[in-house]
Amino acid sequence: MLEFIKLEYLKYKKNSVVTMLVGFYFLFFPFVVFLGEEIKHNMPDFIPNKNVFFEFPTVWDYFGYAGSWLVFFFLGVSIIYMTCMEVTNKTMRQSILNGFSRNDFFISKASSAVIIAALATAYYVLIVLIVGYLNTEYLMFEDIFDNQFSISRYFLMCLGYFSFALFLAFTIRKSGLAIFLYLSFIMIIEPLIRWAGHMYIFRHKSAMWYPMNSVEDLMPLPFFKFTEFIPEDIDFEFLMSYKLAASLTILFSSLFIFLAYRSFTKRDI
């Protein structure tokens, strides 16, 4: 396993696209503070404490949601690129001809995704601890980690996006098309199916149980916890419970990994 990770690191440490995408995640995350300052001054009146998203324990929610966008775009796209590039440059075929089994190659890609998810989560924790410490007036240890397993949910959110990215990458094998479908499905196609189709026809909370919505509900927009932001025609819980979102994310992520593995092992290299 460590050998696979080392090889993946050597492949991409000087790749400008991967370096840029991963670097943007780490570079832009701290700037969420400045965006948050603008939001803080324009928050609705029913939120009495304007620092609510910068102090413990609620800082975990705000930065978890902001970080989910960075993970979805920069890191998810990097996972697709790292996989599809192997096909484009014929290094996938060369690796297997040089002695890698298909299992070894797939494990190396999946391991890279897990490592990136772990690093992204560790950085999220670091930023939250710094921002929370600087903005919490009365710092108490129990408030710092009163976060409803935010760290675990953030890591699982990363894996949810990455498993879908791996599925598209191994299935389509063309980075441009895979990235287009990745962005389109999450931002346009699935929401349209849920709201214009499922919600319109069935009007049932099962409209929330779609793959990417499950991932998103692990780190939802904090404002959705206030009833003023929930559409009046919704007569059920607008957000899934964290337990249900985590369970569905694990289920769908496992399915995506299985489908990616099956596509890779059944097709020519």
C-alpha positions in Angstrom: 0.0 0.0 0.0 2.8 2.5 0.9 4.6 1.6 -2.3 1.5 2.4 -4.3 1.1 5.8 -2.6 4.8 6.6 -3.1 4.5 5.8 -6.8 1.4 8.0 -7.1 3.2 10.8 -5.4 6.2 10.5 -7.7 3.9 10.6 -10.8 2.1 13.8 -9.9 4.4 15.8 -7.7 5.6 17.8 -10.7 2.4 17.7 -12.7 1.3 21.4 -13.1 -2.5 20.6 -13.4 -2.6 18.4 -10.2 -0.4 20.8 -8.3 -2.6 23.8 -9.3 -5.9 22.1 -8.4 -4.8 20.7 -5.1 -2.9 23.9 -4.4 -6.1 26.0 -5.0 -7.9 24.0 -2.3 -5.3 24.8 0.3 -4.8 28.4 -0.9 -8.5 29.4 -1.1 -9.7 27.8 2.1 -8.3 30.5 4.4 -9.9 33.2 2.2 -13.3 31.8 3.2 -12.9 33.9 6.3 -13.0 37.1 4.2 -16.1 35.9 2.3 -17.6 35.1 5.7 -17.0 38.6 6.9 -19.1 39.9 4.1 -21.9 37.4 4.8 -21.7 38.3 8.5 -22.5 41.9 7.8 -25.5 41.0 5.6 -27.1 38.2 7.6 -30.8 38.4 8.3 -32.1 39.9 11.6 -33.4 36.7 13.0 -29.8 35.5 13.6 -29.0 37.4 16.8 -25.2 36.7 16.9 -23.4 37.8 13.8 -20.3 35.8 14.8 -22.3 32.6 14.9 -20.4 31.0 12.0 -16.9 32.0 13.2 -17.0 30.8 16.8 -17.1 27.4 18.4 -19.0 25.2 18.0 -20.8 26.6 14.9 -17.6 27.4 13.0 -17.5 23.7 12.1 -20.7 24.1 10.1 -19.8 27.2 8.2 -16.3 26.0 7.1 -17.6 22.5 6.5 -20.1 23.9 4.0 -17.6 26.3 2.4 -15.0 23.5 2.2 -17.4 21.1 0.5 -17.5 23.4 -2.5 -13.7 23.5 -2.7 -13.5 19.7 -2.4 -16.3 19.2 -5.0 -14.6 21.4 -7.6 -10.8 21.4 -7.1 -10.2 18.0 -5.6 -12.9 16.1 -7.3 -11.7 17.4 -10.7 -8.1 16.5 -9.8 -9.1 12.9 -9.0 -10.7 12.6 -12.5 -7.7 14.2 -14.2 -5.2 11.9 -12.3 -7.0 8.8 -13.5 -7.9 9.8 -17.1 -4.3 11.1 -17.7 -3.1 7.5 -17.2 -5.2 6.5 -20.2 -4.3 9.5 -22.4 -0.6 9.1 -21.7 -0.8 5.3 -22.0 0.8 4.9 -18.6 -2.0 2.7 -17.4 -1.1 0.2 -20.0 2.6 0.6 -19.4 2.1 0.1 -15.6 0.3 -3.2 -16.2 2.8 -4.4 -18.8 5.6 -3.6 -16.3 4.2 -5.9 -13.7 1.3 -4.1 -12.0 -1.9 -6.2 -11.8 -5.2 -4.5 -12.5 -6.0 -4.8 -8.8 -2.7 -3.1 -7.9 -3.4 -0.2 -10.3 -7.0 0.3 -9.1 -5.9 0.2 -5.4 -3.2 2.8 -6.1 -5.9 5.2 -7.5 -8.3 4.5 -4.7 -5.5 4.9 -2.1 -4.6 8.3 -3.6 -8.2 9.4 -3.2 -8.3 8.4 0.4 -5.0 10.1 1.2 -6.2 13.4 -0.5 -9.4 13.1 1.5 -7.4 12.7 4.7 -5.2 15.7 3.9 -8.2 17.8 3.0 -9.9 16.9 6.2 -6.8 17.6 8.3 -6.5 21.1 6.7 -10.2 21.7 7.4 -9.6 20.9 11.1 -6.6 23.2 11.2 -8.4 26.2 9.7 -11.4 25.7 11.9 -9.3 25.5 15.1 -7.5 28.7 14.2 -10.6 30.7 13.2 -12.6 29.4 16.1 -9.8 30.2 18.6 -9.5 33.8 17.3 -13.2 34.5 17.3 -14.6 32.7 20.4 -14.7 35.1 23.3 -15.2 32.5 26.1 -13.2 29.5 25.0 -14.3 26.2 26.6 -12.9 22.8 25.7 -16.3 21.2 25.4 -17.5 23.8 22.9 -14.5 23.2 20.6 -15.4 19.6 19.8 -19.2 19.9 20.2 -19.5 19.5 16.4 -21.7 16.4 15.8 -18.8 14.4 14.3 -18.0 17.2 11.8 -14.5 15.8 11.2 -15.8 12.4 10.3 -18.6 13.9 8.2 -16.1 16.0 6.3 -13.9 13.1 5.5 -16.9 11.0 4.4 -18.1 13.9 2.2 -14.7 14.0 0.5 -14.9 10.2 -0.2 -18.4 10.6 -1.5 -17.3 13.1 -4.2 -14.1 11.2 -4.9 -15.8 7.8 -5.4 -18.2 9.4 -7.9 -15.2 11.0 -9.7 -13.4 7.7 -9.9 -16.5 6.0 -11.3 -16.7 8.6 -14.1 -13.0 8.5 -14.7 -12.7 4.7 -15.0 -15.9 4.5 -17.0 -15.5 7.3 -19.5 -11.6 7.6 -19.6 -11.7 11.0 -21.3 -10.9 13.7 -18.8 -12.8 16.5 -20.6 -16.0 14.6 -20.9 -15.7 13.0 -17.4 -15.2 16.4 -15.8 -18.1 17.9 -17.8 -20.4 15.1 -16.6 -19.1 15.3 -13.0 -19.9 19.0 -12.8 -23.1 18.8 -14.8 -24.6 15.9 -12.8 -23.9 17.4 -9.4 -24.9 21.0 -10.2 -27.6 20.5 -12.8 -28.8 17.0 -13.7 -29.4 15.5 -10.3 -31.1 18.7 -8.9 -33.4 18.8 -11.9 -34.3 15.1 -11.5 -35.0 15.7 -7.8 -36.9 18.9 -8.0 -38.5 18.9 -11.4 -39.2 15.2 -11.5 -39.3 13.4 -8.1 -40.6 16.3 -6.0 -43.2 17.3 -8.6 -44.5 13.7 -9.0 -44.2 12.1 -5.6 -43.9 15.0 -3.1 -42.0 12.7 -0.7 -38.9 13.2 1.4 -37.3 10.4 -0.7 -36.4 13.2 -3.1 -33.6 14.0 -0.7 -32.1 10.5 -0.9 -30.1 10.9 -4.1 -26.4 10.1 -4.2 -24.9 13.6 -4.4 -27.6 15.2 -2.2 -26.7 12.6 0.4 -23.0 13.8 0.2 -24.1 17.5 0.3 -26.3 16.9 3.4 -23.2 15.8 5.4 -22.1 19.4 5.3 -25.2 21.4 4.4 -25.7 25.2 4.1 -25.9 26.3 7.8 -28.8 28.7 7.0 -31.0 25.7 6.2 -31.1 25.0 9.9 -33.4 28.0 10.2 -37.0 27.5 9.2 -37.0 30.9 7.5 -34.9 29.4 4.7 -37.0 26.4 4.0 -39.6 26.6 1.2 -43.1 26.9 2.6 -44.4 24.1 0.4 -42.0 21.5 2.0 -44.0 19.6 4.6 -41.1 17.3 5.7 -37.5 17.7 6.9 -35.6 19.7 4.3 -32.3 18.1 5.3 -31.6 14.5 6.1 -30.3 13.6 9.5 -26.5 13.2 9.6 -26.9 9.5 10.3 -29.0 8.9 7.3 -26.8 11.1 5.1 -23.7 9.2 6.2 -25.4 5.8 5.7 -26.5 6.7 2.2 -23.1 8.2 1.3 -21.3 5.0 2.4 -23.8 3.0 0.4 -23.5 5.1 -2.8 -19.7 5.4 -2.5 -19.4 1.7 -2.2 -21.6 1.3 -5.3 -19.5 3.8 -7.3 -16.2 2.1 -6.3 -17.7 -1.3 -7.3 -18.9 0.0 -10.7 -15.5 1.8 -11.3 -13.6 -1.4 -10.5 -15.9 -3.5 -12.6 -15.6 -1.1 -15.6 -11.8 -1.1 -15.2 -11.4 -4.9 -15.0 -13.8 -5.7 -17.8 -12.4 -3.4 -20.4 -9.3 -3.4 -22.5 -6.4 -1.3 -21.3 
